[in-house]
Amino acid sequence: MHPAYSVLLFTTLTGAGYGLMILLCLFGAAGLVPADPLLGLIGFGLSFAMVTAGLMASTFHLGHPERAWRAVTQWRSSWLSREGVMALITYAPAGLFAMGWIFLGDTGGVWAMLGVAAAIGALVTVYCTGMIYQSLKTIRQWHNTWVTPIYMLLALATGALWFNALILAFGEGRSGFTWLSMAMLAAALTAKLGYWRGIDTAKAPRNPGHATGLGRLGKVRQWETAHTQANYVQREMGFWIARKHARKLRLYAVLAGFVLPLSLCLIETTLTGGVGAAVLAFLAAILAMAGMLIERWLFFAEAQHVVSLYYGAETA
Amino acid sequence: MTSLPDKPSGKKLGLVIDLDTCVGCHACAVSCKEWNTTGYIAPLTDRNPYGAEADGVWLNRVHSYEVRPGTEGSGGMTVNFPRSCLHCEEPACVTVCPTGASYKRAEDGIVLVNPDTCIGCKLCSWACPYGAREYDEDHGVMKKCTLCVDRIYNENLAPEDRKPACVRACPTGARHFGDLGDPESAVSALVRERGGYDLMPGLGYRPVNKYLPPRERRTGTDSGPEALEPLDPANPVAGDGVFRWLDRVLSR
């Protein structure tokens, strides 16, 4: 599958934004972080900025962005529509909770209920994002039970890194949040490694014999292409990378997205707060975002669409 | 509304494509392009049509495949394979559409895209296993086979022309159009007689269009004169003594 930059930005930014939103809302509502107005302003500001930038990016690849409002109408059948609806709905409780925090310094009582509602909305939105991909039976690397949990774990892990960095920057000192980030990262990494192992060892279920239905007559191979120039179907669905590059890129994704942020977090736990710890935490968050971009690029580039079987692919 | 029709009429208009008689002439594809570039979903844009990198939207593409049987001695064959929308009964391209632009008609099962409400998100093309949808870069909307909905009900056309353009154009009669929901229809009879099949039935999209497999080829010694039989390695040159002597001399 062709990795469009707009979709890479959309999924990585909204993921981190919603992850941060979930943690701010839950820990804020539980009173485990102080309702400091400036922390609320910067935390929710960053979260809303990432979510909104991601959602805007997702409209860049549309042929008709001005018609994007129509995408909220088909929530009965379409995961993409559900994702749009949930994203819009979530703004309301999240915005109200943020206002209570910032202007009233209050995150308890009714505000806390709004916070919990916003956290649930954000988690469901990320779930819908994962299901857009997981629901496609045409791509075995996506139609896979790992896909949606990984989207949710990666959102929580990147969100937790930003959350931890903000808490440290506000001089809250050492807290359990670094360990929380590390636990999320480790869980996401375990799931991602399981996913890669799964798609590598799965038997490619189909070949051109299946696609054409001619397999019972013998081995089917493309004899002549249907047209002289590559068409939309080949450009959009035919893109996938050689295994050699996949291995290298997986290594970079694991290093930047997981191993280095984990190491920085570990170093940071030995410091007693202060500027150094905050800088390390921000560095971990930024590195993880870069790692997420590689991971997401691979998610598309390694995906083989069954239609490629009509165009000379031997398995898909 | 991208949910599938609650009460489909039972009418399932579609095509039956005969892989035995298709000669791969591309007349169906050209005729499709010609009709549809002026029809309901017009135009079917071409980009740089006369340049080195011509690129355009086609709703029907004709592939060719080589089929090599596993058993030795029997010949292989080439199969021409036209590919277009199969107007599935469970079309995921419809249900994934976030706007309702992609829909399946209850009255005859035709799958269409409304070009006025399509946002060009391309998700439907990801959901289609058969590559039936092609994106129109110029107009920012998805295009697909309409089963010539603007021909088949068109009373301005002569009755014999109220068929999809591809069916009308086929010089060998390899394309058949009809109601596959009616077991008494000519197309349903053809599917029964010739063992018509679905493409990738395991995916569960339940295509309406059916493909008729190539008929069995004659094999073995029936297929050609004895002169074309492989040479005996112990006696590579058959024929008279002079050639056999010459072969022996030259083989030293």
Interface residues (C-beta under 8 A of the other chain):
Chain A: M1 H61 L62 G63 H64 P65 R67 A68 R70 A71 V72 T73 Q74 R76 S77 S78 W79 L80 S81 G84 I132 S135 L136 K137 T138 I139 R206 P208 H210 A211 T212 G213 L214 L217 G218 K219 V220 R221 Q222 W223 E224 T225 A226 H227 T228 Q229 A230 N231 Y232 V233 E236 M237 H305 V306 V307 Y310 Y311
Chain B: M1 T2 S3 L4 L19 E53 A54 D55 G56 V57 W58 R61 V62 H63 S64 Y65 E66 V67 R68 P69 G70 G76 M77 T78 V79 F81 R83 A92 V94 T95 V96 C97 P98 T99 G100 A101 T117 C118 I119 G120 C121 K122 L123 S125 W126 A127 C128 P129 Y130 G131 E134 Y135 D136 E137 H139 G140 V141 Y197 D198 L199 M200 G202 L203 G204 Y211 P213 P214
